């Protein structure tokens, strides 16, 4: 422990020295190359989006204020504009990106975990993602992510190696759009893919329901169809965003916490029964899940980039004085083991589950605070009680200077079938360059190993106190 502590102190000192040298902004990912602009145009600290970046995403990866005047790498035309005049007697004209659409995201980590068998280690190359995205004409766009290395290992299986791949149609008004393929639904308090803290995911997005064997989680991806849209508010400020979708649902095996809540044997029997009855890597029953939600933004930049031309001139484009109120509802069907006449049997539609959440996302000056609450409820056939989890989330960050961003997150999971636990995550980002990020992250949990009832690490194997130093590089 003394050696680990000494290394932590030394690393913090070196990071402090790095912080003395302000970064230059050099844009090299695919969209930055297309417009020859800095990554900070759309990001506070990648992958976290600022207001302009959110508007760019809402417009189907197109610039607010007019796409043509910002493009520096011209697309390849697939037909003359005059073809529109004789459609449907000709093909509708389109275009494809004129340069590479590929970007790369690499990360490396040094991890310190005092409670683990190996208390500290370098993981070398922790992540290597290949990201591809672009527009196809005036209304179509695409996005794909290939995970070459994830968590220090090579992912296996199609769903693991290709976690996102989707097409989008954006109406010219942006009020009605369609996403189809493999994507992260908007029915979350905050997206997993756009989180700043990488040491842990959000409990609201990933935690299952151990007593029912339901491993469903809202993130990171689903296969299906989503319809969504945006409309700006009065004076091109704020506005409304809506969404609705139909998806397969997710089957991730045994949920975290099965052993801690005394249902490990049940989960083992359930997984064996499900495997024997047949499942695929994408679906475990014939039912489909559906969801919907609404976000309303008050003040700040319009949700479609109102006032964007002026915002692009500002150095502090992370400032967006506004408040967004949001809510969502998700309903799904999952299999479980149901007891009838004293016999336990697999019921593919035996669990009707619900996920509902509400949030406040506020920006004041250089600060941002996200507060949310989510109810997870499973209802099992022939069981009179509900299995509930109430999850609360509060996350705050502050842009001290554009290249130094501290943040903190508090989460609490309170089930009606066992003990609650909480988790605190701290974070500091140093933007060495616009596309190079050095971060220090730590997780502090309510761990009391001397009291088995309060050894909350049992509820989630990754919920013990730990910290990591991480270097991310995107190009």
N, C-alpha and C positions, 0 to 999 in steps of 0.2 A: 504493500500500500504506500510506503514511503516513496518508493521509486515512481509509482504511478502519480502520486501527488506532486513530486518534483517535476515530472514531465508536464503535468497540467500547468504548473506555474510558469515553466519555461516557455510552453507554447503560447500562453496568454501574453507573455512579454513580447514574444516575436510578433504576435498579431497586433499588439499595440504599436510596434514599430511600423508595420505595414500600413496601419491606419494614418500615419503621418503623411503619406504620399497620396494626394488626391488622384483619382483615376481619370483616364481619358476615355471618351466615348467613341468606340469603334464598332460599327454595325456590320455583322457578317452572317447571321442566320438568314434563312430563305426570304422572309418578308422584308427584313432590313435591306438585303441586297436588291430586292425588287424596287424599293423606293429610295435606296441609298440614304437611309436615315438611321439614327441610333436605336438600339434595343430599348433605351429608356423612353422613346416616344410612346411605346405601348405598355411598358413594364415599370413597376416600382422597383422590383428586384425579381428578375425572372425566376419562376414562371408567374409571379403575382402581377395581375393586370392593373393598370391605372384606369381612370375613367375613359380616356381616349381608346385604350386597348379594348375595353369592354364594348365600346361603340363600334370599333372596327370588327370585332367578333360578331356583334349583332347584325352587322351589314353583310355577313357572309364573306369576311376577310376582304373588305373593300374600304377604301379611305372615305371618311366623311368629308363632305364639301366638294366631291368630284374626284373620281378615280383617275381620269386621264391626265390631269395636270400634275399628279404626284408620281406617276410611274416613270422610272428611269430605264428599266429593262423592258423593252417593248415586247408584247406577246406575239406569237406567230398566228396570223390570221387564217381562219378556216372558212373562207367565203367572203365575198364582197358585201358591204352593208346594203347595197341595192337589192340583194336577194330578198330582203324583208318585204319589199314592195310586191313581189310576185309569189310569196308564200301563200298557199301550200304547193304551188307548182314547182318549187325549188326547196332545197334544204335551208333551214334557218341558219344564218351565219353565226360562227362562234370563233373562239381562239383557244390556244393552249399556251402555257407559260413559255417564254422565249429563252429561259435559262434554267439551270438546275432548280428543282423544287426541294432538294434534300438538305436537311440540317442535321447536326449531330450534337448530342448532349452526353458528356462524360462526367463522372464523379469519382472521387477517391475519398476514403475516410480513415480516421484513426479513432478507435472506439475504446472507452474506458467503462468497465462494468464491475464494480467491486464485489458484487454478489455472485458473479459467474465463476466457473472453474478456471477460465483464462481471463484474467482481469483486464488486460489491455492487448490490443492487436491492431496491426495495419491490415487493411483488406485489399490494398492495391487498387485495382479497377473495380469499383463497386457497381457502377451502372454505365452502360453504353447503349443509348437509344438513337435510332435513326428516325427522324421526323420528316414527313413529306406533306406538303400542303400547297394549295394554289387555287386559282379561279379558272373556270372554263366558260368563257364568254361573259355575258352581262348578268346571268342569273344562277349559274351553277358553280359549285366549289367542292373541294374534297380535302380530307385530312386522313393521314395514316401514321401509325407509330409501330415501329419494329423494335422489340427489346432483344438486342444481341446478348447483353449481359444484364442481369438484374439481381441485386443482392449478392453479387460476387459469383453467381453461377449462371449457366446457360439455361434459359427457360425451355421447358419441353412441352409439346402440345401446341396446337394452333392458337387456342385461346390465350395461352400464356405468352407465346412469342409475338403475337399480333394483338395487343390488348385494345387497340382502337383502329378503326378503318370505316369511314363513312362518307357518303355524298350528301350535299345540301342543295336545296332549291330555295332561292330567295326571291320573293316577289319584289317588284320595283318599289313598292311602298314599304316593304319590310314588315308589314302587319301580319302577313301569313307566310310562313316558311316551313319547309319540311326537311328533316334529317332522317336518313335511312342507313342502316348498317350496324356497326358495333361502336357504341359511344357511351359516354357518361351522362345519364339523365340529369335534367335540371332539378329533379325532385330531391334536393339535399339542402341542408343549412348552408353549406359552402362546399365547393368542389374539391375532391381529393387531388385532382391533377394540378390544381392551381395553388396549392398550399405552399407557404413559405417554409414551415418547419418540416423537415424531412425525416427527423429521428423517429417520429411516430405519426400515424394517421389519426383522423378524428374518430373517437368512439362512436359518435352518431352515424358515421358512414360505414363502419366496419364490424361493430359488435353484433353477434347473432343472439339467438334465444336458446340457451343450453337445455332447459327442462323439456322443450318440445323437439329437440334435435334440429331445429331450423337454423341453418347456417346462412340464410339470406342476409345480404348487406346491400345498402343503397349504392355503394360504390365498389369498385371503380368503373365497371362497364356493364352494358346490357346489349342484347341483340334485339332490334325491333325498329319501331317507327315513332318519331316524335314530330308533332306539329307545334309551332311556336311563332311568336311575333312580338313586335315592339311598336310603341307610338310615343312620340315626345310630348311633354307637357307644355303649358302656356309659355310663350316666350322662348321656346327651344330649351327649356330647363327641365331636368328630371324626366318623368314620364312613366309609362306602365310597360311591363313585360309579362307575358302569359305563356303557358306551355301545357301540353297534354301529350301523353304517350301510351303506346301499347307495346309491351316487351315480353320476352320469354320468362324472365325471372332468373335467379342465380342459384347454382348448386355448388357449394364450396366444401362439402364434406362435414366433418364434425365441428361444431362451433367452439370457439374459445370458452373456457370456463366450465366445460362439462365435468371434469374431475372435481373442481372446487365446489360445485353445487351438488355433488353426490349423485350425478346422473351419468357417470361414465359408462356403466353397464348398459343403461337404456340406449345411449348413443351408439354403442358398439352393436347392439342387436338391430337397431334401426338401419345403420349403414350396411350391415350384412344382408338384411332383408331387401333393401333398396337395390343393392348390387345384384342379388339373385333374381329380382323381378325385372331388371333391365333399366338402364339409364344411359344417357349420352353425355358428352362433355359440355353440352349446352342446355339440356332440359331433362327434367325428371317427371314431368306429367304433361298432359295435353292442354292444360289451362294456360291462359295468358294473364299477365298482370297489367294493371292500368294505373295511371297517375295523372295529376294535374296540379297547377299552382299559379300563383300570381305574385309579382313584385311591383311595388309602387315607390318610385324615387321622387323625393321632394328636394328641389334645388339642385345646384351643381350643373355639370354638363348634361345635355340631353342624352337620353339612352341611345340615340342614334347619332350622336356627335354634334348636336346643335352648338354653334359657336366654336367649332373645331379649328377653323382657320386662325382665330385669335389664340386659342389654347396652344397651338403648335409653336407660337412665338414665345411662350412662357418657359422660363427655366424650371420653375417649380410645377411641372405638370403632374406631380403627385398630390397637389392640393386640389380638393374638390369638395368644398363645403356643402354637405348634403346628408340626407338620411333616407335609407331605403327600408321599407317595411315589406316583409315577404312571408308567405305561407304556402305549404304544399300538403298533399295527401296522396298516399300510395296504398293500393290494395292488391294483395297477391294470394295465391293458393299454393300450398306446399304439402308434400307428403309427410306422414308421421305414423307411428304405431298407435293403433286404437284398440282398446280392450272392450270386447263384447262377449257376454256370457262367460266371463272369466278367462277368455282366450285373447291373446295379443296377436294382431294381424296388421299388415301394411295397408294403409289407406292413402292412395295417391292424392286425394283431395281432402284429407282429414284435417288440415290446418288452414283456416282462413286468417290471414294476418294483415295488420294495418300499421302504417307508419305515417305519422302526422307531425309537422313541425312549423314553428314560427320564429322569425328572426328580426333583429334590428341591426342594420349595418350603417354606422354613422362615421362621417369624415368631418373633422374640425381642424382646420389649419393643416399642420403636418402629421396629425394623429388620426388613427382609425381604431374603432372598437366594434367588434362583432359580438352580439349576444343572442343566443338562441336556446330554444327548448324543444325537445322532441319526445314523443310518446311512441314506444314500440309495443304493440299488443298482438298476441297470438291467441286464437280461439280454437280449441280442439273439440272435435265432435265427441259427444257423450261425456264431456267434462264440464261441470257447471261453472267453474272459475275461469277467469282470464289470467294469462301470464303477461305481466306488464314490466316494462323498463322505462323509467323517466330519466332522460339524459339532458343535462344542462351544459352549456358551452359559453365561455367568455374568452375572447382573444383580443389583445390590444397590441398595436405597434406604433412606433414613432420614427419619423425620418429626421434624425438629428441633423445630418447633412445628407446630400443625395447619395453618398457612398457608405453611410453608416446607419444601420436600421436595427435597433433592439426591438424585441417582441416577447410577449408572454401569453400563455394559454392556460386556462383552468377548465377542467372537465369533471363532471360527477355523474356516475351511473348508479341509479337507485332502483333496484328490482323489488317486486313484491314477493319473491320466492327465496330471498337470501340477503346476505349482508351487502351494503353499498360500498363503493370505493371511489376515490378521486385520484386525479392525476394532474400535475402541474408541469408544463413544458416551458422552458426558457430558451431564448434564441438571440443571437446577434449576427447580423450579416454585414460583411465588409465587401463592397463592390470594388475589387482591384481594378477591373475594367467593366464596361457595360455588359460584357458577356462572360466575365470571370468573377465568381462569387466565392468568398471564403466565409465559412460560418462556424460558430460554436453553438452547440445545442445540448441541452440537458433535460432529463426527465426526473422529476421528484415525485415519488408515490408514497402513499400511507402504508408503509411496510413495517410490521411488527412481528418479526420472525419468532419471538418468544411466545406469542399468543396465536395459536392456529386459527382462531376465528377472525383474526385481523391481519393475517398474512395475505394481503390483497394481491400479491404477485400471482397467487394461485388462480385468480380469476382471468388473468391474461398473461401468457408467458412472457410478453414483452413489456409488462407493466412495472418492472423493477427499476430502481433508481440507476441511471447511467448517463453518460455524456459522450459526445463525439465531436471531432473536428472534421470538417468536410470542405472539399474543394470541388466546385462545379464549374464546368467550362463548356460553352455552347458556341458552335460555329456552323 
